[in-house]
Amino acid sequence: MSAVFLAGTPEHRCAVPRGANLSGEWRNASIPLELREGRAAPSRCRRYRLAALANFSALGLRPGSDVELGSLEQEPCLDGWEYSRDVYRSTIVTEWNLVCEDDWKAPLTTSLFFVGVLIGSFISGQLSDRFGRKNILFLTMAVQTGFSFLQIFSTSWEMFTVLFLIVGMGQISNYVVAFILGTEILGKSVRIIFSTLGVCIFFAIGYMLLPLFAYFIRDWRMLLLALTVPGLFCIPLWWIIPESPRWLISQGRYKEAEVIIRKAAKINGVPAPAVLFDTAEMQDSKPQQQQKAILLDLFRTRNIATITIMSLLLWFFTSVGYFGLSLSTPNWHGNAYINCFLSAVIEVPAYVIAWLLLRSLPRRYSLSGILFLGGGVVLFIQLVPADFNVLSVGLVMLGKFGITAAFSMLYVYNVELYPTLVRNMAVGATSTASRLGSIIAPYFVYLGAYDRFLPYILMGSLTVLIGILTLFLPESHGNPLPENFEQMLKVKCFRNGQQTTGIRNSKENSKILVTPL
């Protein structure tokens, strides 16, 4: 989210060099006017040809009365740009002139960060499974902090963007590994709160602090330094956070796991048994090698293929809506810093409501309703009169509330739809769809440069569409997790048509299992 301020685009216009032989009157008239959001504003990318203006100025002619400005030849900003400092003192946009013909570079910066997130999502699980949760957690923290620090010294946009991609890899990796480590070392009562409200609300608190930092630090290099320094505060946690005993046991390192568990028992005042692990017994109780699943298993039958395709679309477009609204806060009416803070604050009630809905109401209707709410109000923004700024910001906030709540509910719903054999793979595939959505989200925001309402129309329409799509998914609330493909719930449109063929499918299942799929 720091890209909102690091890559912010302030108001700008073509620079007119001081050495140009222009009178004050001609200097003021050197920038043509263009229609923007229904009102005339100075052009951001064009100016009148200075050589012609210098001739008119030397002849004593006056703009408007003696010379018709609309007929004058124009030229691009050959001498650079002048940037407003009302909102930002400096950003990477003002540093490397990422405007006009190069304005595509600013959203690409954010997109490439999310490419790093996508890569990090793939490698973090494998690395933590091989080298341990704690080691990879602190290694990826070091990557995020170290490469963020190097970004401060970037000498070009290309250097900044490559480093930002690596920061994205480190950021998602330590986020995922911390989540896994927390769920593995915490007791059941704390684990549920940690994995739902805990992680989400602390993310929201960090998000709230971002505009506070950015408000007082308007220079992008100093802001990046301020956002990097807190990473150093994590160093003492190395001596506090233990390695996951579950991971140690899976690696056969029983003595190390026993030391950690006995220490926990001592701190908690719980008496530990004399023998925690019988090594011979543990070896005998190792489960037989499980059947391997491949990606194509997610499309093995018509039912599971339909669930997979619908889930991929659901994650993709929810991610577009979430990151599109989060990254577009400078485009809302009013103060960019307050807007970003409000965007973060609204996430707290969204996570709480999502948690309450998951506890008591059917998944399908809850998720669909919350998506209808989010998409519907975002679509309604275009109908709000231009003078009703507070109302339009309020609608965007309500849309963000709905989409954020839906995003947090997707994790639980997705896990409940798939059988054990492919559950982890399904979560990985849908998470990848989510990352792809976040990669293109900055370009939804970019469309606002052409039409202010276009991003909201697209995001609102797509969110309502997937809200309708959700109604066709199976209802998993109150059902046990499926262990195999036969136990999977049926998609609504297939339920009647396939109810009578269930016996046949189960009989043919032995044939299906030995196919390459």
C-alpha positions as CSV (number, residue, x, y, z in Angstrom):
1,M,0.0,0.0,0.0
2,S,3.0,2.3,0.4
3,A,2.9,2.8,-3.4
4,V,-0.1,5.0,-2.9
5,F,2.3,7.7,-1.6
6,L,5.7,6.6,-3.0
7,A,4.2,6.6,-6.6
8,G,1.7,9.4,-6.1
9,T,1.1,11.7,-9.1
10,P,0.7,15.3,-8.2
11,E,-0.8,18.0,-10.4
12,H,1.7,19.0,-13.1
13,R,2.2,21.1,-16.2
14,C,4.9,21.8,-18.7
15,A,7.8,23.8,-17.4
16,V,8.7,27.1,-19.1
17,P,12.4,27.9,-18.7
18,R,13.3,31.1,-17.1
19,G,15.5,32.0,-20.0
20,A,12.6,32.1,-22.4
21,N,12.1,35.6,-23.7
22,L,8.5,35.9,-22.7
23,S,6.6,38.7,-21.0
24,G,4.6,37.8,-17.8
25,E,1.4,37.8,-19.8
26,W,2.7,35.4,-22.4
27,R,4.3,33.2,-19.8
28,N,0.9,32.9,-18.0
29,A,-0.8,32.0,-21.3
30,S,1.9,29.5,-22.5
31,I,-0.1,26.4,-21.3
32,P,-3.3,25.6,-23.3
33,L,-6.5,24.8,-21.4
34,E,-8.2,21.4,-21.7
35,L,-11.5,20.1,-20.4
36,R,-11.0,17.8,-17.4
37,E,-13.9,16.5,-15.3
38,G,-16.2,19.1,-16.8
39,R,-14.0,22.2,-16.2
40,A,-11.2,23.9,-18.0
41,A,-7.7,23.1,-16.5
42,P,-4.1,23.7,-17.7
43,S,-2.8,20.9,-19.9
44,R,-0.5,18.5,-18.2
45,C,1.4,17.4,-21.3
46,R,1.3,20.2,-23.9
47,R,2.3,23.8,-24.2
48,Y,2.2,26.4,-27.0
49,R,5.4,26.5,-29.1
50,L,7.7,28.8,-27.2
51,A,9.5,30.1,-30.3
52,A,6.2,31.5,-31.6
53,L,5.3,32.9,-28.2
54,A,8.7,34.7,-28.0
55,N,8.1,36.3,-31.4
56,F,4.6,37.6,-30.3
57,S,6.0,38.8,-27.0
58,A,8.8,40.7,-28.8
59,L,6.3,42.4,-31.2
60,G,4.3,43.6,-28.2
61,L,1.2,41.5,-29.1
62,R,-1.2,40.4,-26.3
63,P,-2.6,36.9,-25.9
64,G,-6.3,36.6,-26.5
65,S,-6.9,40.1,-27.9
66,D,-4.2,40.3,-30.6
67,V,-3.5,36.6,-31.0
68,E,-6.1,33.8,-31.1
69,L,-4.6,31.2,-28.7
70,G,-6.7,28.3,-30.1
71,S,-4.9,28.6,-33.5
72,L,-1.4,28.4,-32.1
73,E,0.9,25.4,-32.7
74,Q,1.5,23.2,-29.6
75,E,4.5,21.1,-28.5
76,P,5.2,18.5,-25.8
77,C,7.0,19.4,-22.5
78,L,10.5,19.7,-23.9
79,D,11.9,21.3,-20.8
80,G,10.3,19.0,-18.2
81,W,7.4,19.6,-15.8
82,E,6.5,21.7,-12.9
83,Y,4.9,19.7,-10.1
84,S,2.5,20.9,-7.4
85,R,3.8,20.4,-3.9
86,D,0.5,20.8,-2.1
87,V,0.1,17.0,-1.5
88,Y,3.6,15.5,-2.0
89,R,7.0,17.1,-1.8
90,S,8.5,14.4,-3.9
91,T,7.6,10.9,-5.3
92,I,9.1,8.5,-7.7
93,V,6.8,10.2,-10.3
94,T,8.4,13.6,-9.8
95,E,11.9,12.1,-9.4
96,W,11.9,10.4,-12.8
97,N,9.1,12.3,-14.6
98,L,6.7,9.3,-14.9
99,V,4.0,11.4,-16.5
100,C,2.5,11.9,-20.0
101,E,4.2,9.5,-22.4
102,D,5.7,7.6,-19.4
103,D,2.6,7.6,-17.1
104,W,2.3,3.8,-17.7
105,K,5.4,3.3,-15.6
106,A,3.7,4.3,-12.2
107,P,1.1,1.5,-12.2
108,L,3.6,-0.9,-13.6
109,T,5.8,-0.3,-10.5
110,T,2.9,-1.5,-8.3
111,S,2.1,-4.4,-10.7
112,L,5.7,-5.6,-10.5
113,F,5.6,-5.5,-6.8
114,F,2.6,-7.9,-7.0
115,V,4.6,-10.1,-9.4
116,G,7.1,-10.4,-6.6
117,V,4.3,-11.3,-4.3
118,L,3.2,-14.0,-6.7
119,I,6.7,-15.5,-6.9
120,G,7.1,-15.3,-3.1
121,S,3.8,-17.1,-2.7
122,F,5.1,-20.0,-4.7
123,I,8.5,-20.3,-3.0
124,S,7.7,-19.4,0.6
125,G,5.8,-22.6,1.5
126,Q,8.4,-24.9,-0.1
127,L,11.3,-23.1,1.6
128,S,9.7,-23.2,5.0
129,D,8.9,-26.9,4.6
130,R,12.5,-27.6,3.8
131,F,14.5,-25.2,6.0
132,G,12.1,-24.5,8.9
133,R,9.5,-21.9,9.7
134,K,11.6,-19.7,11.9
135,N,14.7,-19.6,9.7
136,I,12.7,-18.6,6.6
137,L,10.5,-16.1,8.6
138,F,13.6,-14.1,9.7
139,L,15.4,-14.6,6.4
140,T,12.5,-13.1,4.4
141,M,12.1,-10.3,7.0
142,A,15.8,-9.5,6.3
143,V,15.1,-9.5,2.5
144,Q,12.1,-7.2,2.9
145,T,13.9,-4.8,5.2
146,G,17.3,-4.9,3.4
147,F,16.0,-4.4,-0.1
148,S,13.6,-1.7,1.0
149,F,16.6,0.1,2.4
150,L,18.5,-0.3,-0.9
151,Q,15.5,1.3,-2.7
152,I,16.2,4.6,-0.9
153,F,19.4,4.9,-3.0
154,S,17.8,4.1,-6.3
155,T,19.2,6.1,-9.2
156,S,16.6,5.2,-11.8
157,W,13.0,4.0,-12.1
158,E,14.3,0.6,-13.4
159,M,16.5,0.1,-10.3
160,F,13.7,1.1,-7.9
161,T,11.2,-1.3,-9.6
162,V,13.5,-4.3,-9.6
163,L,14.2,-3.8,-5.9
164,F,10.4,-3.4,-5.3
165,L,9.8,-6.7,-6.9
166,I,12.3,-8.4,-4.5
167,V,10.6,-6.6,-1.6
168,G,7.3,-8.0,-2.7
169,M,8.8,-11.5,-2.6
170,G,10.1,-11.0,0.9
171,Q,6.9,-9.3,2.2
172,I,4.5,-12.1,1.2
173,S,6.9,-14.8,2.3
174,N,7.3,-13.6,5.8
175,Y,3.5,-12.9,6.0
176,V,2.7,-16.5,4.9
177,V,5.4,-18.1,7.1
178,A,4.3,-16.1,10.1
179,F,0.8,-17.3,9.6
180,I,1.8,-20.9,9.3
181,L,4.2,-20.7,12.3
182,G,1.5,-19.0,14.4
183,T,-1.1,-21.7,13.7
184,E,1.4,-24.5,14.4
185,I,2.7,-23.2,17.8
186,L,-0.5,-21.8,19.3
187,G,-3.1,-23.8,21.2
188,K,-6.5,-24.4,19.7
189,S,-8.4,-21.6,21.5
190,V,-5.9,-18.9,20.6
191,R,-5.2,-20.3,17.1
192,I,-8.7,-19.6,15.8
193,I,-8.6,-16.0,16.9
194,F,-5.0,-15.5,15.7
195,S,-5.7,-16.9,12.2
196,T,-8.9,-14.9,11.7
197,L,-9.2,-11.7,13.6
198,G,-5.6,-11.4,14.9
199,V,-3.7,-11.4,11.6
200,C,-6.3,-9.3,9.8
201,I,-6.7,-6.6,12.4
202,F,-3.0,-6.2,12.9
203,F,-2.6,-5.9,9.2
204,A,-5.3,-3.1,9.3
205,I,-3.5,-1.4,12.2
206,G,-0.3,-1.3,10.1
207,Y,-2.3,0.0,7.2
208,M,-3.7,2.8,9.4
209,L,-0.1,3.8,10.4
210,L,0.9,4.2,6.7
211,P,-0.9,7.5,6.0
212,L,0.2,8.8,9.4
213,F,3.8,8.3,8.4
214,A,3.2,9.7,4.9
215,Y,1.4,12.8,6.2
216,F,4.4,13.9,8.2
217,I,7.1,12.7,5.8
218,R,6.3,14.0,2.3
219,D,9.6,13.1,0.6
220,W,9.5,9.6,-0.8
221,R,13.1,8.6,0.2
222,M,12.6,9.6,3.8
223,L,9.2,8.0,3.9
224,L,10.7,4.7,2.6
225,L,13.4,5.0,5.3
226,A,10.7,5.5,8.0
227,L,8.8,2.4,6.7
228,T,11.9,0.3,6.6
229,V,13.3,1.0,10.2
230,P,10.5,-0.9,12.0
231,G,11.8,-4.1,10.4
232,L,14.9,-3.8,12.6
233,F,12.6,-4.0,15.7
234,C,11.9,-7.6,14.7
235,I,15.5,-8.7,15.4
236,P,14.9,-9.3,19.2
237,L,12.0,-11.6,18.3
238,W,14.6,-14.2,17.2
239,W,15.2,-15.0,20.9
240,I,11.4,-15.1,21.7
241,I,9.7,-16.9,18.8
242,P,10.4,-20.7,18.8
243,E,10.7,-23.0,15.9
244,S,7.5,-25.0,15.1
245,P,7.6,-28.2,17.1
246,R,5.3,-29.7,14.5
247,W,7.8,-29.0,11.8
248,L,10.7,-30.4,13.9
249,I,8.7,-33.6,14.5
250,S,8.0,-34.0,10.8
251,Q,11.7,-33.8,10.2
252,G,12.5,-36.4,12.9
253,R,14.1,-33.8,15.2
254,Y,12.3,-35.0,18.4
255,K,14.8,-33.8,20.9
256,E,14.6,-30.1,19.7
257,A,10.8,-30.3,19.7
258,E,10.8,-31.7,23.2
259,V,13.0,-28.9,24.5
260,I,10.5,-26.3,23.1
261,I,7.4,-28.1,24.4
262,R,8.9,-28.5,27.9
263,K,9.8,-24.8,28.0
264,A,6.2,-24.0,27.0
265,A,4.9,-26.3,29.7
266,K,7.2,-24.7,32.3
267,I,6.1,-21.1,31.4
268,N,2.4,-22.1,31.4
269,G,2.7,-24.0,34.7
270,V,1.6,-27.2,33.1
271,P,3.3,-30.5,34.3
272,A,4.9,-32.3,31.4
273,P,5.0,-36.2,31.2
274,A,8.4,-37.8,31.8
275,V,8.5,-39.2,28.2
276,L,7.0,-36.9,25.4
277,F,8.1,-38.9,22.4
278,D,8.9,-42.6,22.0
279,T,11.1,-42.4,19.0
280,A,10.4,-46.0,17.9
281,E,6.7,-45.6,18.3
282,M,6.8,-42.3,16.3
283,Q,8.6,-44.0,13.5
284,D,6.0,-46.8,13.4
285,S,3.1,-44.4,13.5
286,K,4.2,-42.4,10.4
287,P,1.4,-42.5,7.9
288,Q,1.8,-44.4,4.7
289,Q,2.8,-42.3,1.7
290,Q,-0.3,-40.6,0.4
291,Q,-1.5,-40.6,-3.1
292,K,0.0,-37.7,-5.0
293,A,-2.3,-35.1,-6.6
294,I,-1.6,-33.0,-9.6
295,L,-3.1,-29.7,-10.8
296,L,-5.3,-31.4,-13.4
297,D,-7.1,-33.2,-10.5
298,L,-8.9,-29.8,-9.9
299,F,-10.6,-30.4,-13.2
300,R,-11.1,-34.2,-12.9
301,T,-14.9,-34.2,-13.0
302,R,-17.5,-31.8,-14.3
303,N,-18.5,-30.8,-10.8
304,I,-15.0,-30.1,-9.4
305,A,-14.0,-28.3,-12.6
306,T,-17.0,-26.0,-12.3
307,I,-16.2,-25.3,-8.6
308,T,-12.6,-24.6,-9.5
309,I,-13.4,-22.2,-12.4
310,M,-15.9,-20.4,-10.3
311,S,-13.5,-20.2,-7.4
312,L,-10.7,-18.8,-9.6
313,L,-13.0,-16.1,-11.0
314,L,-14.2,-15.3,-7.5
315,W,-10.7,-14.8,-6.1
316,F,-9.5,-13.0,-9.2
317,F,-12.2,-10.3,-9.3
318,T,-12.4,-9.9,-5.5
319,S,-8.7,-9.2,-5.5
320,V,-9.1,-6.7,-8.3
321,G,-11.9,-4.9,-6.3
322,Y,-9.9,-4.9,-3.0
323,F,-6.6,-3.6,-4.4
324,G,-8.3,-1.4,-7.0
325,L,-10.2,0.5,-4.2
326,S,-7.2,0.5,-1.8
327,L,-4.8,1.9,-4.4
328,S,-7.3,4.5,-5.7
329,T,-7.5,6.5,-2.5
330,P,-5.7,9.6,-3.9
331,N,-8.4,9.7,-6.7
332,W,-11.2,10.1,-4.1
333,H,-12.5,13.5,-3.3
334,G,-10.8,15.3,-0.4
335,N,-7.5,14.7,1.4
336,A,-5.5,11.7,0.1
337,Y,-4.0,11.0,3.6
338,I,-7.4,11.0,5.3
339,N,-8.9,8.9,2.5
340,C,-6.2,6.3,3.0
341,F,-6.7,6.3,6.7
342,L,-10.4,5.8,6.3
343,S,-9.7,2.9,3.8
344,A,-7.7,1.2,6.5
345,V,-10.1,1.9,9.4
346,I,-13.1,0.4,7.5
347,E,-11.2,-3.0,7.3
348,V,-11.5,-3.6,11.1
349,P,-15.4,-3.8,11.2
350,A,-15.2,-5.7,7.9
351,Y,-13.1,-8.4,9.4
352,V,-15.2,-8.6,12.5
353,I,-18.5,-8.8,10.5
354,A,-16.9,-11.5,8.3
355,W,-15.9,-13.5,11.4
356,L,-19.4,-13.3,12.8
357,L,-21.0,-14.3,9.5
358,L,-18.7,-17.3,9.2
359,R,-19.6,-18.4,12.7
360,S,-23.4,-18.4,12.3
361,L,-24.7,-18.0,8.8
362,P,-24.6,-20.0,5.5
363,R,-21.4,-19.3,3.5
364,R,-23.0,-18.9,0.1
365,Y,-25.6,-16.3,1.0
366,S,-23.3,-14.4,3.3
367,L,-20.6,-14.1,0.7
368,S,-23.0,-13.3,-2.1
369,G,-24.8,-10.7,0.0
370,I,-21.6,-8.9,1.0
371,L,-20.4,-8.9,-2.6
372,F,-23.7,-7.5,-3.8
373,L,-23.4,-4.7,-1.1
374,G,-19.8,-3.9,-2.1
375,G,-20.3,-4.0,-5.9
376,G,-23.7,-2.3,-5.8
377,V,-22.6,0.8,-3.9
378,V,-19.5,1.2,-6.0
379,L,-21.7,1.1,-9.1
380,F,-23.9,3.8,-7.6
381,I,-21.0,6.3,-7.2
382,Q,-21.4,7.5,-10.8
383,L,-24.9,8.7,-10.0
384,V,-23.8,11.0,-7.1
385,P,-23.7,14.7,-8.1
386,A,-20.3,16.2,-8.2
387,D,-20.9,18.5,-5.2
388,F,-21.8,15.6,-2.9
389,N,-18.2,14.7,-2.2
390,V,-18.8,13.3,1.3
391,L,-21.5,10.9,0.0
392,S,-19.3,9.6,-2.8
393,V,-16.4,8.9,-0.4
394,G,-18.9,7.2,2.0
395,L,-20.1,5.0,-0.9
396,V,-16.5,4.0,-1.8
397,M,-15.9,3.2,1.9
398,L,-19.0,1.0,2.1
399,G,-17.9,-0.8,-1.1
400,K,-14.4,-1.3,0.4
401,F,-16.1,-2.7,3.5
402,G,-18.1,-5.3,1.5
403,I,-15.2,-6.4,-0.7
404,T,-12.8,-6.6,2.3
405,A,-15.2,-8.8,4.3
406,A,-15.7,-11.0,1.2
407,F,-12.0,-11.3,0.7
408,S,-11.4,-12.5,4.3
409,M,-14.3,-15.0,4.0
410,L,-13.0,-16.6,0.9
411,Y,-10.1,-18.4,2.7
412,V,-12.5,-20.4,4.9
413,Y,-15.0,-21.1,2.2
414,N,-12.4,-22.3,-0.3
415,V,-10.9,-24.8,2.2
416,E,-14.3,-26.3,2.9
417,L,-15.2,-27.0,-0.7
418,Y,-12.3,-29.3,-1.6
419,P,-11.3,-32.8,-0.5
420,T,-8.1,-33.4,1.5
421,L,-6.1,-34.8,-1.4
422,V,-6.3,-31.5,-3.4
423,R,-7.2,-28.9,-0.7
424,N,-3.7,-27.4,-0.4
425,M,-3.4,-27.4,-4.2
426,A,-6.8,-25.7,-4.6
427,V,-5.9,-23.0,-2.1
428,G,-2.6,-22.4,-4.0
429,A,-4.3,-22.2,-7.3
430,T,-7.0,-19.8,-6.1
431,S,-4.4,-17.7,-4.3
432,T,-2.5,-17.5,-7.6
433,A,-5.6,-16.2,-9.2
434,S,-5.8,-13.6,-6.5
435,R,-2.2,-12.5,-7.1
436,L,-3.0,-12.1,-10.8
437,G,-5.9,-9.9,-9.9
438,S,-3.7,-7.7,-7.8
439,I,-1.2,-7.4,-10.6
440,I,-3.8,-5.9,-13.0
441,A,-5.6,-3.8,-10.3
442,P,-3.2,-0.8,-10.6
443,Y,-4.3,-0.5,-14.3
444,F,-8.0,-0.4,-13.2
445,V,-6.9,2.7,-11.2
446,Y,-5.0,4.0,-14.2
447,L,-8.2,4.1,-16.2
448,G,-9.4,6.9,-13.9
449,A,-7.1,9.3,-15.9
450,Y,-9.4,8.9,-18.9
451,D,-12.7,8.8,-17.0
452,R,-13.0,9.2,-13.3
453,F,-16.0,6.8,-13.0
454,L,-14.7,4.1,-15.3
455,P,-12.7,2.2,-12.6
456,Y,-15.7,2.1,-10.3
457,I,-18.1,1.0,-13.1
458,L,-15.8,-1.9,-14.0
459,M,-15.0,-2.9,-10.4
460,G,-18.6,-2.6,-9.3
461,S,-20.0,-4.6,-12.3
462,L,-17.5,-7.4,-11.8
463,T,-18.1,-7.6,-8.1
464,V,-21.9,-7.9,-8.6
465,L,-21.3,-10.5,-11.3
466,I,-19.2,-12.7,-9.0
467,G,-21.9,-12.2,-6.3
468,I,-24.4,-13.8,-8.6
469,L,-21.8,-16.5,-9.4
470,T,-21.4,-17.4,-5.7
471,L,-25.1,-18.4,-5.5
472,F,-24.3,-21.4,-7.7
473,L,-21.6,-22.7,-5.4
474,P,-22.4,-25.5,-2.9
475,E,-23.2,-24.6,0.7
476,S,-20.5,-25.9,3.1
477,H,-21.7,-24.5,6.4
478,G,-22.3,-27.2,8.9
479,N,-20.9,-30.0,6.7
480,P,-17.8,-32.0,7.5
481,L,-14.7,-31.3,5.4
482,P,-14.7,-33.7,2.4
483,E,-12.0,-36.4,2.5
484,N,-12.4,-37.6,-1.1
485,F,-14.0,-36.6,-4.4
486,E,-17.2,-38.6,-3.7
487,Q,-17.9,-36.5,-0.6
488,M,-17.6,-33.2,-2.5
489,L,-20.8,-31.1,-2.5
490,K,-22.5,-30.5,-5.8
491,V,-22.7,-27.2,-7.7
492,K,-26.3,-26.0,-7.5
493,C,-27.0,-26.3,-11.3
494,F,-25.7,-29.9,-11.2
495,R,-27.5,-31.1,-8.1
496,N,-30.7,-32.3,-9.7
497,G,-29.0,-33.5,-12.9
498,Q,-26.4,-35.5,-11.1
499,Q,-28.2,-36.8,-8.1
500,T,-29.2,-40.0,-9.9
501,T,-25.8,-40.5,-11.4
502,G,-24.0,-40.5,-8.1
503,I,-23.9,-44.3,-7.9
504,R,-22.6,-44.6,-11.4
505,N,-19.9,-42.0,-10.7
506,S,-18.8,-43.8,-7.6
507,K,-18.6,-47.1,-9.5
508,E,-16.6,-45.6,-12.2
509,N,-14.4,-43.8,-9.8
510,S,-11.9,-46.7,-9.7
511,K,-11.4,-46.2,-13.4
512,I,-11.0,-42.4,-13.0
513,L,-8.3,-42.8,-10.4
514,V,-5.9,-44.7,-12.7
515,T,-6.2,-42.2,-15.6
516,P,-3.3,-39.7,-16.1
517,L,-5.6,-37.0,-14.6
